[in-house]
């Protein structure tokens, strides 16, 4: 990413690596196709957010008529 002293001006598309416009319609992607490819990767669980393993006791299941 290059800057011109006032902020970022060039970005690379995270999907294909082509230049993406900062003020572009599909930012940070270069086009709708790359945006949808990325969304598909999330849906297919190719990306993930790491979570901590719960080391404590498991919560007892609630009965359907109990409130949260």
C-alpha positions in Angstrom: 0.0 0.0 0.0 1.4 3.4 -1.0 0.5 6.7 0.6 0.6 10.2 -0.6 0.9 11.9 2.8 -2.8 12.2 3.2 -3.7 8.5 3.4 -3.7 5.3 1.4 -4.0 5.6 -2.3 -3.3 2.1 -3.7 -4.5 -1.2 -2.5 -4.1 -4.7 -3.8 -7.3 -6.9 -4.1 -7.0 -9.6 -1.4 -8.5 -12.2 -3.8 -6.5 -11.7 -7.0 -3.8 -9.1 -6.2 -4.8 -6.6 -8.9 -5.0 -2.9 -7.9 -8.2 -1.9 -6.1 -9.6 1.6 -5.9 -9.8 3.1 -2.3 -13.0 4.8 -3.2 -14.2 2.0 -5.4 -17.6 0.4 -5.2 -16.2 -3.0 -4.2 -13.4 -1.9 -1.9 -11.2 -3.6 -0.7 -11.8 -5.9 -3.8 -11.2 -4.8 -7.4 -14.5 -6.1 -8.7 -17.8 -7.9 -7.8 -16.4 -11.2 -8.8 -13.5 -11.1 -6.3 -15.9 -9.9 -3.6 -18.2 -12.9 -4.2 -15.2 -15.3 -4.4 -14.2 -14.1 -0.9 -17.7 -14.4 0.4 -17.9 -18.0 -0.9 -14.7 -18.8 0.9 -16.3 -17.7 4.2 -19.4 -19.7 3.5 -17.3 -22.8 2.7 -15.5 -22.3 6.0 -12.1 -21.8 4.2 -11.6 -18.9 6.5 -12.2 -18.9 10.2 -11.8 -16.8 13.3 -9.8 -18.6 16.0 -11.7 -19.3 19.2 -10.4 -20.2 22.6 -11.3 -23.7 23.8 -13.7 -23.6 26.8 -11.8 -25.2 29.7 -14.6 -24.8 32.2 -17.6 -27.0 32.9 -20.2 -27.4 30.1 -23.4 -25.5 30.5 -26.4 -27.7 31.3 -28.9 -27.8 28.4 -31.9 -25.7 29.0 -35.5 -26.9 28.7 -37.4 -25.4 25.8 -39.7 -23.5 28.2 -36.8 -21.8 30.2 -35.9 -18.2 29.4 -32.3 -17.1 28.7 
